[in-house]
Amino acid sequence: MVAFLTSIAVLIGAALLAGEVLDTTLQSVVYDRAITISPAEVRNQITIVAIDDPTISQYGRYPLPRQAYTDLLRALKAMQPSVIAFDVGFYDPSANPDEDRAFAAAIKDAGNVVLAMQGAGDGDLGDHTTTYANLELPIPILRDAAAGLGAVNINPDPDGRVRDAQLRIQGEDGTTYWSLPLLTAAKKLGADLASARREGDLLVVPAPLGDRTMPLDRRGGMSVYYAAEPAPVTYNDPSYPCKASDRPEFCVVSMKDIVNGTTPRSLIVGHAVLIGAHSLSAVPDDYPVPNSSGHKMFGVEIWANAAQSIFTNRYPVLKQSFYTTLAVLLIVSLAGMLLVLRWRLWGFLGALGLLTAYVVGAYVVFSFQTAGTVGSGPVEVPSIAYVLPAGFWWVVFLGYLQIEEQVALARTRNTFGRFVTPAVARTIMDREEAGKLALGGEEKRVTVLFGDIRGFTTMSEGMMPSTLLHHLNRYFDGMVDIVNRYEGTVNKYNGDNIMVLWGAPLELKDQARKAVQCALEMQRWIVAEREKGGGPDISFGFGINTGGVVAGFLGAKGRMEYTVIGDTANVASRLTSSDIARRDQVACSGETLGELGDDVEVVDLGAVLVKGRAEPVPCWQINRLGALRTPKPAPPPEIPIGRAAVAGYH
């Protein structure tokens, strides 16, 4: 069963992996947590120029006039940034063509300006890219002046979070357009995008300081290692985080401060400058991201984080590879099931501890893999979401074991009950489980019934042993069914007689009445069975007595049996004498008769002397109790009984 359930767990895990069922749900949460607890260092390489409310106020309108961007480029050129990237669409000409010409001249003069473009509408997935039927491009005069065009398509996951950046898209003519952050990083690093090549699910871009190897999904996206948190948003009084070097956000400066010359040159020189809407109340260009902690991140910050990933050559991959995940799932599932098999509930708790250790260890390993200033390429986030279902299979296995144990216990009790009756079997097993199974007994008030076959010796002399045993078992089987209906416990068989208890091992109300009713019912069944013919002339006499006994386990430590000892059992045995409990009759003592009530018909049999007692024991023949009658009542004895023949139980 361990092997079977482990195989099922791995097969279902493989199906979930192949179908990427948990990628956009639970595994995305795992991914986000990994990014949050293992943040990368925000290095002083990127500055964001914010198109914000103060800038809009300075120019008096939104969208800003092209002259505003011309002013910005002229101010930036003197501060010598390594690359300038606009997250602004210049897809339509301005009302004043002179402004477009001036802006184009400023772009060309700067020589390092990348403009935004994007695919319009729904794209078609291609070979690690997305193809768009329609493209939105800058107007020709600006396009010709720019150093490059970068795609700014944002593709949130089903939960609305942005986890990757589109590295490449295509037009219908097959022309490839690289993403804005990739073009920005390539120009700063001196990388050669013309020599970029795809190797399976990786995009390799040659660079002077080492190739950049980026993961590439089916739509051409690259997972972003979000090093920076969303920068504070203060519309009325922007206080951008550029003064403290240990802040977890990118440096953001207001566009108006650049234009007005109030921004320190040190925040721009040698930096990659990304320009876009930030803290702009009129344009909510923001999205939730893995490390946004309830806040949203502006699009220009997403591109800054994507460029930072490329600078540091560190990219998280949503989950581990297919076979690695299956191997971990196999190990965790199998180890947990073996623990459950060995220690049941404690093993299950131990397995949960194992799963917790795996989760914690996986995050720790991820943290070690992403430590350092510069990474070594893609780093797989542990496939925790695909391993967690192992706990479900442990629950299934634990439930199976519980059911199996209950079935085995029931089977044992049923089998055991064939030898010691179910009540005694339960008593023995309960005491064994409690560690109290030992020799000894306790005082109880019980009713004891003995049944003895009349003329057994004569009958057995003329019959084959196997035939005799068959008939005995046939009658005892029918009698035991009746005993069970009246809640009695068959204590033992002794050749031609049977001993039954009421009140031991289980407490029982109206035990004397149940015992007599059971005896009358058995006599009716025995007579009816005998009159069918086809067998020996079998008849029983039943003796019943009520009183105190010592009930418990008798024998040796390695072999014991449950029984009762005391005068009460001895008297019941003597009442089965053939001259007291005659053929087809039920005899009882005065102790038993006293507990039967008023709806009883009896025959006074006299009193019997019992060994060990000074006074004789009065006894009666029961002809009726309630609606039950003896089938063949015997007449009163001609001479009252004074001494019983030795018979029955010894």
VOGU-3710 file (C-alpha; in Angstrom, 3 decimals, decimal comma):
1> mvafltsiav> 0,000/0,000/0,000  2,902/2,364/0,731  4,298/1,769/-2,756  0,851/2,081/-4,328  -0,043/5,402/-2,663  3,435/6,805/-3,311  3,077/5,932/-6,984  -0,361/7,563/-7,120  1,014/10,689/-5,409  3,885/10,966/-7,912
11> ligaallage> 1,656/10,301/-10,929  -0,879/12,926/-9,870  1,987/15,305/-9,096  3,352/14,713/-12,594  -0,061/15,470/-14,092  -0,338/18,679/-12,054  3,149/19,725/-13,144  2,534/18,966/-16,801  -0,711/20,938/-16,714  0,866/23,797/-14,700
21> vldttlqsvv> -2,255/23,591/-12,522  -0,738/25,268/-9,468  1,545/27,716/-11,285  -0,891/30,622/-11,151  -2,247/29,821/-7,688  -0,346/28,219/-4,835  3,073/28,138/-6,510  2,762/31,851/-7,285  2,354/32,470/-3,544  5,474/30,371/-2,921
31> ydraitispa> 7,302/32,414/-5,571  6,221/35,723/-4,034  7,312/34,596/-0,584  10,729/33,550/-1,878  11,241/36,980/-3,462  10,127/38,748/-0,277  12,324/36,852/2,196  15,415/36,927/-0,062  15,579/40,513/-1,368  18,352/41,492/-3,751
41> evrnqitiva> 20,488/44,548/-3,141  19,294/47,781/-4,742  22,490/49,037/-6,332  23,118/52,617/-7,362  22,657/52,007/-11,105  19,164/53,252/-11,955  17,391/56,561/-11,388  13,709/57,047/-12,104  12,569/60,437/-13,396  8,967/60,869/-12,279
51> iddptisqyg> 6,316/62,523/-14,381  4,391/63,649/-11,303  1,842/66,216/-10,160  4,422/69,010/-9,547  5,703/68,556/-13,131  2,183/68,743/-14,514  1,605/71,888/-12,464  4,766/73,478/-13,880  3,727/72,886/-17,520  0,055/73,513/-16,916
61> ryplprqayt> -1,433/70,491/-18,640  -1,441/66,736/-19,138  -0,371/65,119/-21,386  2,792/67,175/-21,185  3,793/69,169/-24,287  6,669/67,750/-26,306  8,632/70,824/-25,269  8,724/69,460/-21,704  10,530/66,315/-22,888  12,887/68,414/-25,018
71> dllralkamq> 13,734/70,433/-21,904  14,311/67,211/-19,980  16,708/65,718/-22,552  18,756/68,910/-22,739  19,061/68,976/-18,951  19,944/65,258/-18,787  22,623/65,445/-21,474  24,708/67,733/-19,312  24,448/65,202/-16,449  25,765/62,333/-18,642
81> psviafdvgf> 23,483/59,341/-17,960  24,549/56,067/-19,578  21,139/55,518/-21,187  17,759/57,297/-21,200  14,587/55,199/-21,577  11,093/56,638/-21,948  8,128/54,672/-20,579  5,975/57,166/-22,462  4,167/56,558/-25,717  4,812/59,083/-28,481
91> ydpsanpded> 2,448/57,416/-30,925  0,700/60,549/-32,175  2,157/63,813/-33,544  1,805/66,923/-31,440  -0,350/69,833/-32,501  2,811/71,817/-33,194  5,155/70,033/-35,641  8,000/72,243/-34,532  7,859/70,665/-31,091  8,209/67,191/-32,632
101> rafaaaikda> 11,210/68,349/-34,671  12,833/69,916/-31,613  12,215/66,792/-29,563  13,631/64,570/-32,336  16,727/66,784/-32,489  17,205/66,470/-28,722  16,836/62,666/-28,966  19,410/62,458/-31,723  21,751/64,830/-29,920  21,626/62,718/-26,745
111> gnvvlamqga> 22,392/59,586/-28,771  21,336/57,166/-26,044  17,545/57,505/-25,942  15,263/54,477/-26,080  11,592/55,108/-26,857  8,586/52,984/-25,956  6,533/50,848/-28,365  4,028/48,070/-27,732  1,868/45,416/-29,264  -1,823/46,288/-29,438
121> gdgdlgdhtt> -4,656/43,900/-28,671  -4,289/40,211/-27,897  -1,109/38,639/-29,163  -0,578/35,107/-30,430  1,900/32,885/-28,608  4,797/31,868/-30,793  8,149/30,196/-30,188  9,118/31,917/-26,917  7,640/35,189/-28,141  4,293/36,889/-28,676
131> tyanlelpip> 3,226/38,066/-32,120  0,939/41,080/-32,475  -1,087/41,907/-35,554  -0,957/45,590/-34,645  1,936/47,575/-33,210  1,968/51,007/-31,662  5,201/52,781/-32,651  6,546/56,309/-32,080  5,907/58,749/-34,908  8,523/58,351/-37,681
141> ilrdaaaglg> 10,499/61,494/-36,909  11,064/60,350/-33,330  11,539/56,714/-34,272  14,313/57,584/-36,705  16,112/59,706/-34,108  15,992/57,133/-31,269  18,769/54,711/-30,403  16,215/51,944/-30,093  12,581/51,001/-29,528  11,662/49,012/-26,407
151> avninpdpdg> 8,425/47,090/-25,845  6,427/48,089/-22,764  3,712/45,411/-22,785  2,752/44,386/-19,251  1,122/40,983/-18,770  -0,276/40,458/-15,251  -0,859/36,901/-14,026  -4,439/35,714/-13,341  -4,211/37,069/-9,776  -3,363/40,539/-11,144
161> rvrdaqlriq> 0,306/40,531/-10,065  3,097/41,282/-12,507  5,872/38,710/-12,126  7,659/38,897/-15,461  8,692/41,351/-18,159  8,126/40,744/-21,860  11,665/40,386/-23,274  10,692/40,097/-26,917  7,657/40,542/-29,117  7,181/40,311/-32,867
171> gedgttywsl> 5,210/42,053/-35,528  3,330/40,156/-38,203  6,309/40,596/-40,539  8,533/38,723/-38,088  10,459/41,780/-36,880  11,646/41,298/-33,296  11,377/44,087/-30,745  13,256/43,799/-27,462  11,750/45,014/-24,206  12,473/48,467/-22,798
181> plltaakklg> 14,373/47,147/-19,727  16,433/44,739/-21,873  17,449/47,526/-24,285  18,235/49,781/-21,320  20,403/47,158/-19,623  22,119/46,163/-22,863  23,167/49,766/-23,617  24,495/50,284/-20,091  26,367/46,964/-20,078  27,598/47,273/-23,677
191> adlasarreg> 25,823/43,992/-24,497  25,348/42,921/-28,107  21,649/42,207/-28,670  22,343/41,531/-32,351  24,261/38,422/-31,222  21,620/37,286/-28,701  20,666/33,647/-29,078  18,023/31,366/-27,623  19,087/28,069/-26,063  15,959/26,119/-25,171
201> dllvvpaplg> 14,148/28,142/-22,522  17,043/30,585/-22,116  18,020/33,802/-23,845  21,790/34,362/-23,859  23,024/37,930/-24,480  26,817/38,390/-24,861  28,227/41,189/-22,683  31,774/42,410/-21,894  31,492/41,546/-18,198  29,944/38,159/-18,822
211> drtmpldrrg> 27,009/36,786/-20,755  23,544/37,446/-19,393  21,533/34,224/-19,381  17,841/34,931/-18,878  14,915/32,498/-18,552  12,403/32,859/-21,350  8,856/31,543/-21,048  6,578/30,560/-23,900  5,296/34,084/-24,440  8,772/35,598/-24,354
221> gmsvyyaaep> 8,638/36,804/-20,749  11,466/36,908/-18,199  10,803/36,519/-14,486  11,775/39,680/-12,613  13,791/39,621/-9,388  12,115/42,514/-7,575  14,996/44,062/-5,683  13,189/47,311/-4,879  9,915/47,890/-3,104  7,401/50,432/-4,420
231> apvtyndpsy> 8,666/53,940/-3,752  6,472/56,131/-1,498  3,643/57,991/-3,176  3,122/61,562/-1,957  1,157/63,567/-4,493  1,203/66,909/-2,718  4,804/66,992/-1,514  7,009/64,389/-3,204  9,847/63,327/-0,938  11,620/60,880/-3,152
241> pckasdrpef> 14,066/58,310/-1,714  17,430/59,357/-3,075  19,323/60,652/-0,064  19,781/57,396/1,906  21,834/54,657/0,286  20,279/51,881/2,392  16,680/52,499/1,318  14,934/49,524/-0,350  13,580/51,596/-3,255  15,048/53,009/-6,444
251> cvvsmkdivn> 16,051/56,654/-6,481  13,134/58,691/-7,834  13,484/62,385/-8,783  10,849/64,758/-10,087  11,044/65,638/-13,775  10,556/69,324/-12,930  13,622/69,220/-10,660  15,751/67,874/-13,509  14,430/70,552/-15,881  14,958/73,286/-13,264
261> gttprslivg> 18,501/72,109/-12,544  17,951/71,402/-8,835  18,796/67,683/-8,948  22,339/66,711/-7,896  24,407/65,493/-10,840  25,567/62,506/-8,788  22,059/61,009/-9,027  22,248/60,930/-12,826  25,828/60,573/-14,025  26,551/57,069/-15,293
271> havligahsl> 23,058/55,866/-14,322  20,402/54,293/-16,444  17,554/56,819/-16,406  13,987/55,575/-16,765  11,278/58,191/-17,365  7,609/57,496/-16,675  4,483/58,278/-14,694  5,086/58,071/-10,955  3,034/59,622/-8,165  0,780/60,983/-10,892
281> savpddypvp> -2,785/61,217/-9,621  -4,214/61,546/-13,146  -2,640/58,298/-14,419  -2,846/55,278/-12,093  -0,279/53,259/-14,045  0,413/50,863/-11,180  0,204/47,125/-10,504  0,575/44,693/-7,595  3,890/42,812/-7,652  5,353/39,975/-5,516
291> nssghkmfgv> 6,974/42,265/-2,935  4,489/45,139/-2,991  3,126/44,255/0,493  -0,341/45,595/-0,200  0,900/48,560/-2,246  1,069/48,843/-6,010  4,130/49,545/-8,111  4,233/51,997/-11,008  5,058/50,599/-14,435  8,340/52,530/-14,656
301> eiwanaaqsi> 9,464/50,876/-11,395  8,656/47,447/-12,827  10,956/48,200/-15,766  13,621/49,421/-13,338  13,425/46,131/-11,424  13,598/44,165/-14,674  16,711/46,108/-15,746  18,221/45,562/-12,279  17,701/41,789/-12,689  19,685/41,918/-15,926
311> ftnrypvlkq> 22,424/44,101/-14,417  22,922/41,626/-11,545  22,266/38,531/-13,703  19,746/37,137/-11,210  16,350/35,771/-12,303  13,939/33,662/-10,215  12,218/30,816/-12,035  8,660/30,027/-10,904  9,383/26,418/-9,936  11,994/23,704/-10,148
321> sfyttlavll> 12,380/21,473/-13,177  9,899/18,680/-13,850  12,111/15,774/-12,787  13,613/17,560/-9,784  10,127/18,314/-8,481  9,003/14,713/-8,974  12,104/13,406/-7,204  11,465/15,641/-4,182  7,776/14,688/-4,189  8,715/10,995/-4,244
331> ivslagmllv> 11,172/11,326/-1,349  8,853/13,410/0,853  5,774/11,272/0,116  7,571/7,988/0,722  9,348/9,168/3,876  6,090/10,481/5,325  4,179/7,279/4,576  6,894/5,152/6,167  6,684/7,317/9,291  2,893/6,909/9,349
341> lrwrlwgflg> 3,243/3,155/8,817  5,657/2,846/11,738  4,129/5,212/14,299  0,600/5,991/13,012  -0,580/9,354/14,412  2,813/10,222/15,910  4,365/9,292/12,588  1,909/11,591/10,814  2,910/14,457/13,095  6,542/13,591/12,402
351> alglltayvv> 5,809/13,647/8,672  4,317/17,128/9,036  7,543/18,096/10,772  9,460/16,641/7,828  7,340/18,675/5,411  7,920/21,814/7,453  11,655/21,136/7,443  11,560/20,740/3,658  9,713/24,058/3,212  12,067/25,949/5,527
361> gayvvfsfqt> 15,131/24,260/4,032  13,988/25,005/0,492  13,650/28,704/1,274  17,049/28,716/3,004  18,696/27,091/-0,022  17,022/29,650/-2,297  18,378/32,453/-0,115  21,903/31,041/-0,379  21,569/30,701/-4,147  20,537/34,342/-4,530
371> agtvgsgpve> 23,091/35,809/-2,107  25,836/38,039/-3,408  26,077/41,177/-5,515  25,938/39,444/-8,902  24,079/36,225/-9,592  24,812/33,391/-11,964  21,622/33,363/-13,998  18,243/31,701/-13,380  17,533/30,390/-9,863  14,649/27,967/-9,404
381> vpsiayvlpa> 12,111/28,760/-6,698  11,414/25,509/-4,773  8,326/23,664/-6,034  6,707/23,727/-2,603  3,168/23,925/-3,990  3,621/20,603/-5,799  5,133/18,865/-2,752  2,566/20,054/-0,187  -0,109/17,592/-1,472  2,070/14,819/-0,009
391> gfwwvvflgy> 0,371/15,660/3,293  -2,973/14,716/1,731  -1,676/11,262/0,868  -0,384/10,834/4,418  -3,904/11,514/5,689  -5,312/8,987/3,201  -2,738/6,406/4,280  -3,376/7,052/7,979  -7,110/6,624/7,378  -6,481/3,400/5,466
401> lqieeqvala> -4,372/2,042/8,326  -7,071/2,959/10,838  -9,724/1,175/8,778  -7,438/-1,807/8,284  -6,796/-1,988/12,019  -10,509/-1,784/12,790  -11,250/-4,541/10,267  -8,447/-6,674/11,713  -9,688/-5,986/15,238  -13,234/-6,924/14,288
411> rtrntfgrfv> -11,968/-10,066/12,576  -9,903/-10,948/15,628  -12,833/-10,370/17,936  -15,135/-12,429/15,737  -12,597/-15,247/15,531  -11,752/-14,946/19,216  -15,455/-14,875/20,001  -15,877/-18,329/18,547  -13,792/-19,603/21,427  -14,531/-17,259/24,323
421> tpavartimd> -17,679/-15,330/23,168  -17,557/-11,725/21,909  -18,122/-10,217/25,382  -15,162/-12,067/26,879  -13,092/-11,318/23,773  -13,772/-7,579/24,189  -12,888/-7,791/27,885  -9,608/-9,548/27,160  -8,642/-7,179/24,343  -9,612/-4,040/26,280
431> reeagklalg> -7,580/-5,170/29,263  -4,671/-6,061/27,017  -4,738/-2,583/25,448  -4,889/-1,022/28,927  -2,040/-3,225/30,174  -4,318/-4,820/32,814  -4,569/-8,351/31,466  -3,437/-10,519/34,393  -4,496/-13,430/36,564  -7,056/-12,580/39,236
441> geekrvtvlf> -10,702/-11,693/39,583  -13,364/-9,533/41,152  -16,577/-10,188/43,037  -19,743/-10,041/40,947  -23,381/-11,028/41,292  -24,249/-13,281/38,392  -26,767/-15,799/37,159  -25,295/-19,098/36,025  -27,025/-21,580/33,700  -25,881/-25,153/33,159
451> gdirgfttms> -27,358/-27,344/30,440  -26,798/-31,099/30,369  -27,810/-33,670/27,722  -29,961/-36,465/29,069  -28,724/-39,987/28,315  -25,533/-38,795/26,641  -23,480/-41,862/27,623  -26,000/-44,327/26,160  -26,452/-42,235/23,028  -22,710/-41,912/22,388
461> egmmpstllh> -22,100/-45,673/22,676  -24,066/-46,407/19,509  -22,842/-43,550/17,324  -19,704/-42,721/15,379  -17,696/-39,931/17,095  -17,851/-37,696/14,007  -21,632/-38,113/13,779  -22,032/-37,445/17,456  -19,875/-34,308/17,210  -21,923/-33,098/14,241
471> hlnryfdgmv> -25,199/-33,363/16,157  -23,762/-31,775/19,276  -22,477/-28,814/17,274  -25,830/-28,502/15,519  -27,718/-28,205/18,816  -25,143/-26,001/20,502  -25,123/-23,675/17,494  -28,877/-23,122/17,742  -28,698/-22,700/21,507  -25,914/-20,103/21,302
481> divnryegtv> -27,989/-17,980/18,903  -30,720/-17,870/21,557  -28,172/-17,106/24,302  -26,907/-14,139/22,314  -30,427/-12,773/21,881  -30,878/-12,824/25,654  -27,479/-11,169/26,231  -25,870/-14,197/27,861  -22,189/-15,144/27,677  -21,282/-18,737/26,838
491> nkyngdnimv> -18,444/-19,448/29,246  -17,529/-22,957/28,181  -18,565/-26,286/26,717  -17,743/-29,391/28,704  -18,470/-32,383/26,507  -22,233/-32,828/26,776  -23,001/-29,680/28,767  -22,860/-25,929/28,399  -22,237/-23,138/30,910  -23,708/-19,660/30,359
501> lwgaplelkd> -23,299/-16,463/32,425  -25,407/-13,343/32,878  -23,738/-10,418/34,664  -20,142/-11,327/33,832  -17,980/-10,090/32,306  -20,509/-7,306/31,504  -22,977/-5,869/34,014  -26,592/-6,665/33,108  -30,014/-5,720/34,463  -32,715/-8,399/35,020
511> qarkavqcal> -30,097/-11,091/34,612  -32,125/-13,838/36,380  -35,218/-13,193/34,270  -33,195/-13,158/31,045  -31,515/-16,437/31,995  -34,836/-18,241/32,658  -36,426/-16,809/29,502  -33,385/-17,977/27,546  -33,648/-21,494/29,028  -37,393/-21,772/28,178
521> emqrwivaer> -36,722/-20,520/24,648  -33,897/-23,058/24,217  -36,156/-25,917/25,404  -38,794/-24,910/22,842  -36,153/-24,864/20,088  -34,593/-28,208/21,155  -37,971/-29,992/21,250  -38,966/-28,567/17,859  -35,612/-29,551/16,345  -35,823/-33,076/17,815
531> ekgggpdisf> -39,336/-33,624/16,478  -38,104/-32,928/12,942  -36,409/-36,342/13,127  -33,315/-37,403/11,279  -31,115/-37,441/14,363  -30,612/-38,829/17,855  -33,196/-38,324/20,597  -31,428/-35,363/22,213  -32,925/-33,581/25,221  -31,525/-31,171/27,799
541> gfgintggvv> -32,111/-30,304/31,404  -31,224/-26,745/32,537  -30,230/-25,657/36,049  -30,062/-21,955/36,982  -28,783/-20,201/40,103  -28,114/-16,567/41,063  -25,589/-15,234/43,559  -22,100/-13,952/44,194  -18,984/-15,335/42,527  -15,396/-14,364/41,872
551> agflgakgrm> -15,133/-13,638/38,138  -11,774/-13,301/36,432  -8,850/-14,963/34,713  -7,778/-18,388/35,902  -4,779/-20,460/34,831  -1,173/-19,472/34,144  0,389/-16,282/32,752  0,932/-17,901/29,387  -2,433/-19,666/29,227  -5,490/-18,321/31,050
561> eytvigdtan> -9,259/-18,373/30,647  -12,122/-16,252/31,901  -14,452/-18,057/34,297  -16,393/-17,734/37,557  -15,674/-19,533/40,825  -17,910/-19,931/43,828  -20,835/-21,714/45,450  -23,310/-20,092/43,027  -21,801/-21,953/40,063  -21,616/-25,188/42,081
571> vasrltssdi> -25,334/-25,024/42,946  -26,306/-24,297/39,325  -24,332/-27,355/38,280  -26,076/-29,582/40,827  -29,491/-28,413/39,613  -28,844/-30,137/36,260  -29,138/-33,505/37,985  -31,549/-35,714/36,056  -33,926/-35,981/39,013  -34,126/-32,148/39,372
581> arrdqvacsg> -33,909/-30,626/35,867  -35,636/-33,508/34,216  -35,898/-34,097/30,461  -36,942/-30,886/28,642  -37,277/-29,014/31,963  -35,799/-25,850/33,504  -34,967/-25,854/37,217  -33,844/-22,889/39,290  -32,893/-22,060/42,854  -34,807/-19,892/45,314
591> etlgelgddv> -32,272/-17,069/44,723  -33,191/-17,005/41,048  -36,935/-17,443/41,592  -36,943/-14,467/43,927  -35,858/-12,174/41,049  -38,369/-13,377/38,421  -41,452/-11,402/39,434  -45,096/-12,536/39,778  -45,786/-13,744/36,204  -44,236/-17,150/36,749
601> evvdlgavlv> -45,640/-20,695/37,092  -43,483/-23,111/39,043  -43,464/-26,613/40,460  -41,919/-27,068/43,894  -39,285/-29,764/43,569  -38,205/-29,762/47,194  -34,696/-29,068/48,374  -31,350/-30,516/47,384  -28,381/-31,093/49,629  -25,240/-29,598/48,141
611> kgraepvpcw> -21,771/-30,535/49,251  -20,287/-27,787/51,433  -23,694/-26,417/52,500  -25,342/-27,208/55,836  -28,816/-26,252/54,606  -30,476/-27,827/51,547  -31,128/-25,612/48,520  -34,804/-25,200/47,590  -35,441/-25,677/43,893  -38,334/-25,192/41,502
621> qinrlgalrt> -39,289/-26,309/38,030  -40,223/-23,338/35,794  -43,216/-24,064/33,578  -43,913/-20,483/32,487  -42,374/-17,036/32,716  -44,394/-14,284/31,121  -45,474/-15,479/27,654  -42,813/-18,210/27,478  -43,833/-21,759/28,448  -41,917/-24,962/28,658
631> pkpapppeip> -42,944/-27,191/25,709  -43,352/-30,410/27,734  -43,903/-29,635/31,441  -43,218/-32,544/33,757  -45,604/-33,390/36,617  -44,526/-32,737/40,198  -42,258/-35,466/41,590  -43,996/-38,163/43,634  -41,388/-37,767/46,335  -39,786/-34,333/46,984
641> igraavagyh> -36,117/-34,195/46,182  -33,831/-34,612/49,133  -30,489/-35,448/47,548  -29,292/-34,704/44,004  -27,456/-37,233/41,918  -23,929/-36,159/40,995  -24,181/-34,562/37,554  -23,116/-31,611/35,479  -20,215/-29,271/36,207  -17,363/-30,193/38,553
//
